[in-house]
């Protein structure tokens, strides 16, 4: 690591860590059904939660005007104490988003004024700032879908919000890796191609993970390796009257089938990458990246199976999401090392 880039690298890796925390808290927010507790968004006035009991009651009364309370929680003896619990996770999620914005913007301006960034790095960081702003918009866009008629967010918007967070993290890590490893070597083209395919299918798997979460599709067909006794492809998918596109993007059974089946594809590409890598003289970083991929993908696969078998308990669902982050980290690192 070059000394002149050390502080910039620490800044970018700190951003990666905060994005990781953001996604974890977002997972808790989703799994605890806390995502619709804050019914409005203000950049400044929502920075801190209500500070008095009267303000809490006022905020709670505002929440009662929206579909989640009127159609679901009104029948569950939902109290102010219950509301404070779900409010905390949504507020914390948004609060971390504000912190990330400051952590990216303020040091960026400092490094820019001190001329610590190359022209290439400035362009990449500008892209990162744009991605961060767009991610904030996607969060509002997602929540908005659950405040109108249906007391649940659109699974398409949820998947978009989740996946773009993963992509922002991966790109931030990539920019940091460019600075950590400034000396470029010839890319290993055959392995890079396989790694790129693996990354594409991993991102598709993350998208479908968002679909599964948004539709609560993990609460059905809690069997493995079959979706039910003797059925790898559940009959309910065939019996649906919608088009095949809708069956596999909006139907719970279809979405779960794609998610569980694509897991085999991701594992297959990573095993292919590991197998083909033995034909090349890899350096330590390249070999370590591929080994980490193999280990993490099997851990993630196992977590997915148990999350399904136990009908998505909070800790397993969250661990499964965290491991997806580790898998994307290993994939990004390995692809970077094979590319440059």
N, C-alpha and C positions, 0 to 999 in steps of 0.2 A: 504493500500500500504506500503510495507516494505521500510524503508528509504534507505537501501543498494541498492535497485533496482530502486529507483525513477528516477535517471538520465538516466538509461537504458530504462525505460518505456517511458520517455519523448522523447528520441531519436527515439524509434520505432513508437510512435504516431505521431511524426513530419514527419517520413517517410510516414505514412498513409495519412497525410494531403497533402503532396507533390504529392503522387500518385493520390489522388483525384483531385488536381489541374491539374495534367498532363492529366487525362482523360477528364476533362471539356474542357481544351484547345484543346485536340485532337478532341472533338466533334465540337468545333467551326471551327477547321481546316477543318473537313470533310464537315460541313454544308455550309461553305463559298467557297468550292471547292479550298482550298488552298494547298492541300496535295502534289501536284506535282510541286510546284514552285521552290524547291531546287533540282536541277537535279544531284547533286553529294553529297557525304558525306565525310567530313574530321573531325577528332576528335578535332583538334586544330584550323585550319584556318577558320572553320565555326562558331567559338564560338560567334563572333559578326557579325552583318550584314555589308554590304559594307559601308564604311565611307566617300566616295567621290562620286560625281556625275558620274565621269568617270568610277569608279568601278561598280556603279549601272548599267550603260549602258552596260558595258562588261558582267555583270551577266545576264542582260535582253537578250542580243544577244545570250548568251548560251542557255537560256530557249527557244528561238525561234527555236532551232534545234530539239525540241522534240514534240511528237504527240499532246499534249494538246494544244499547241499554233498553230501548223500547221493544225490541224483538227477542232478546236473549236474557240479559241480566235482570230485567224487571221481574222475571219469574224465578230468580235464584237467590232471593233475599240478599241482594247485593247492597252492601253498606258502604259508608264513607271510608272505612278502614280497608275494604276490598279495593275501592277505587284508588286509594293512596298507593297500594301495592303495584297495580298495573301502571299507574301514572309514573311511578319511579323509574321503571325500566324504559318506558318510552322517552321520558325526560332525559335519562342518562344516555340513551342512544343518541339523542339530538345534541346533548351537551358535548359528547365526545366528537361529534361532527364539527362543532364550533371550534374545539381545541385543535382538531386536525387542520382546519382552515388557517388558524393562527400559526400553527407549527410550520405549515408549508409557506405561507405568505411572508411572515416577518423575516425569517432567516434568508429567504430568497432575495428580498429587497436588500438585506444587509450584505449578502455575498455579491449581489449585483453592484452595489455602490463601492464595495471594496475591490471589485474586479477580480474576484476569486473564481469566476466561472468562465469557461471557454464559450465561444460562440455556439458551438454544437450543444453544450450542456444547457445553455440559456434556452435554446429552442426546445429541448426536451422538457425542461422544467416548466416552460410556458404551457406546453401540452398537458403536463401534470396538473397545473392550476386549473386549466379548462376542464379537465376530467373531474377534478374535485367539485367544481361548481355544478357540472352537469349531474354528478351523483347526488348532490343536494336537491336538485330539481326532481330527479327520479324518485327520491324519498317522498317528497311532497306529492308527486304524481301518483305514487302507489297508495299512500294513505287516503288521498282524495277519493279513490274508487270505493272505499269502504264507508264513506260518510254520507252517501246519497240515498240509496235504497237498500242495497244488500249489505248487511253488517259484516262483511268480510272483504279483504282487498282482492283485487284481480290477481289470479295466480300468474298471469302473463307479466303484469307490472312488478310483482314480487320477484319473479325470476330475473327480470331485466335489472332491477335494483341490486339484487344479490350478485348476479354475474358481473355486472359492471364494477362492483366493489372488488371482486376477485381480479378482474382485468387491470384495474387501477393499481392494485397491490403488485401484480406481476410486472407491470411497466415500471413502477417505482423501483422495484428490485433490480430490474434490467438496467436502468440508468445507473444505479449504485454499482452494479457489477462492471459496467463499462469503466468506471473510475477505479474500482479495486484492481481490475486486470487491464491496465492501459495498453500493454503490449499484445498486439494481435498476431495470431498464428493462422496457418491455413485451416479452413474448416474441413471437417470430416464429412463429406457430402452424403454418403449412403446412410450414416447414422443420423445426421441432421434431418434427412427426409423422414425417417421413421419417427424421430422425436417430434417433428412438426405434426405428423398425423396423430400421434399420441396426445399432443396438446389440444388439437382440434376436438378430438373425441372426449377429452377430459372436460373441456369447456361445455360441450354439449351435455355431458353428464351432470355438470353443475347446473346448467339451465333446467334440466329435468328434475334435479334435486329441488330447485325452486318450485317447479310445477307440483311435485309431490307434497312439499310443505304447504303450498297455497291451497291445494285441494284436500289436504289431510288424507292423501291417498295411501299413506303408510299404515292407516288404521284398518285396512281391509286386506284380505288374502295373506294372512300372517303365517305363511308356510314357506319352506325352502327345502330343496331347490324348485319344487313345483309351486304354482300359485295356489293350488288346492290339491286334494287327493287325485293324483294321476293327471293333472292338467298343467302343462308348462305354459300354454297359451289359454287363459281362462275363457270359458264359453261366453261369459257376459260381454266380452269385447265383440264377439261375432254377432250376438243378438241385438246389439245396439243398432238403431236405425239411422244414425248420423253417418256422414261420410267418414272414410278411413282417416282423413286428416283430423277431423274433430274427435274421433274415437281415441286417437293417439296423442292429442294435445289438450283435450278438455275432459275426457272420460277418466274417472279415477282408476279403473282397471287398466285401461290402455296406457295411461301415464306411468303407472307402477310397472307395467310390463316392460316398457321402453327403458326405464331407469334401471331395473334389475338386470335386463339383458345387456344394456350398454356397458355395465360394469365388467362383463366378460370381455368385451371388446377392448376396454382400457387396459385390463390386465394382460390381454393377449399382445397388444402393441408394446407394452413395457417389457414383457418377457422376450419378445422378438428383438427389441433393442438390446437387451442384455445378452442374448444368444449371438447376435451379429457382432457385438462389440469385441468378442474374443478373437475376431479376425484382424483386429487393429491394435497397434501399439499405442495405447492410451496413456496419458499422463495421470498423475495422482488425482487431480481435481475431476477429470472426466470419469475415471473409474469410480471414485467416491460418489459422484452424482448418480451414476447408474445403479450402484449398489443400494443407495438410499432409496431410489425410486422403487426398486423391487421389494424392499422391506416394507416401505410405507404403503404401497398399493395393496399388499396382502393384509396388512393390519386394517386398512380402510375397507377392504372387501369383507373381512370378518365382522367389523363393526356394523357395516350395512346389513349383513345377515341377521345379527343379533338385534339390531334396532327394529328390524321388521318382525322377527319372531316374538319380541316382547312388546309389540304395538307402540313403539316410539315413546318410551319413558323419557323424561326431560334430560337426564344426565347422559343417556345413550344417544339421543338425537343431537344434543349439543356436541358430544365427543366426536360423533360422525362428521359433523360440520367442521370442527376444528381440524380433524385429520385430513379433510379435503383441502384445507388451507396448507397444511404441511406437504401434501402431495403436489399441489400447484407450485409451492416453493421449490421443491426438489426438481420438478419438471422444468421450471424456468431456469434454475441454476444449471441443470444438465444441458439444456438446449443452448444456453449462452456459452458454455464451455465447448460444446461441439461445433458451435458456429464461429467462434472467434479465437 
